[in-house]
Amino acid sequence: MKKVVSVVEDILSANDRLAELNRSRLDRSGVFAINVMASPGAGKTSLIVRTVEALKTEFRIGAVNGDLATTIDADRIANTGIVTVQVNTGGACHLDAPMLQSALAHLPLDELDLLIVENVGNLVCPAGFKLGVHRNILIASVPEGDDKPYKYPVMYQDVDALVLNKIDVLAAFDFNIDYFRRGVEILNPNLAFFPLSCKTGEGLAAWFEWLRNEVRGYVSGRTGADR
Amino acid sequence: MKKVVSVVEDILSANDRLAELNRSRLDRSGVFAINVMASPGAGKTSLIVRTVEALKTEFRIGAVNGDLATTIDADRIANTGIVTVQVNTGGACHLDAPMLQSALAHLPLDELDLLIVENVGNLVCPAGFKLGVHRNILIASVPEGDDKPYKYPVMYQDVDALVLNKIDVLAAFDFNIDYFRRGVEILNPNLAFFPLSCKTGEGLAAWFEWLRNEVRGYVSGRTGADR
């Protein structure tokens, strides 16, 4: 009985151990990494493209794009001119640490400051698989509805920042932003929150500023540690 | 080596075998069942509520509602006055045949004509688990984007009917309906397609008519078989 339990624990933590290796690999090259998660169509690729365009003169940025099929998103990101590695998950509903490990092997990590990982569009499964990144980002979008924190709590409770995209269509949907915020605050009171529109650009500056400070804080923390 | 392969096959087909039992159970009571799948926020509950309101005088309808957490959706459906069973998946990203089997045990099947099953909001995992229903329905929505058939092909290729919800906001989104349709037709040329808006009611009549005919065809087919 005891043996079975210990075997199960080993299997569960295999992904986490590989995630720690990914983190060490990133830190060895001084690359700050974020994992971007969302429902299908919430705007992961749009936010990444906007972010790369805004920050690529300040930081050397790379991307990993996880998808079930096609290179539609990876192509959009690569069109910004940054190095992009596509991970075809072969039907799997999320990225995991072994997939990121494989992707990292194809990236020139010593020449990057920031790595943006786009997860598979899914509001359930990605929450269960650590990748080894430094920050986890969730994108919600207005058309999905204001009840999503209540209905998909696991995704909301462990992220560091929450983007609410498509605020340009707030008027067209019955979206109560206070009800949404209350649901988020119960689960995750300290997360950073960025209502914005990738389409109109409204609110993007605050997101860029947060990410800029996170990357700079990481770099200066490392410099301090090296002294 | 051969033994391992056969064990894996057994595990994979266990769900399908239970799905067949579910189908037999439904057929024994003459209940036509549909499985409604979609991304989070595409409008599963809204379409179900609209459908129940339109058809509840013609058919005796029951519902099964799968969710990770909360009874928000189940309560909305139950408010229409029909018998509703909530399945809390305990974090699982999809319904499976054993879950539906448990739910069926709580329903007065002999008193129903139509059972509507609402799956967990997810555009990946539900496709892999047959439930034993008679028709599978997928709801896409305009704000998700017109590239979803290309990026989530497995969900699109096995469904019997596709609803495109939220067409009232078509003008606010860069949604190319021809591109969307082409992606669908490559994967699944014979499916029934219903562009509509649960909010304004536009297009709902065609969906009601299709479902009405499916239920009636099932009932008359059974009557024929009994003769």
Interface residues (C-beta under 8 A of the other chain):
Chain A: S39 P40 G41 D67 L68 A69 T70 I72 D73 G91 C93 V120 G121 N122 L123 V124 C125 S141 V142 P143 E144 G145 D147 K148 Y150 K151 Y152 P153 V154 K166 D168 V169 A172 F173
Chain B: S39 P40 G41 D67 L68 A69 T70 I72 D73 G91 C93 V120 G121 N122 L123 V124 C125 S141 V142 P143 E144 G145 D147 K148 Y150 K151 Y152 P153 V154 K166 D168 V169 A172 F173
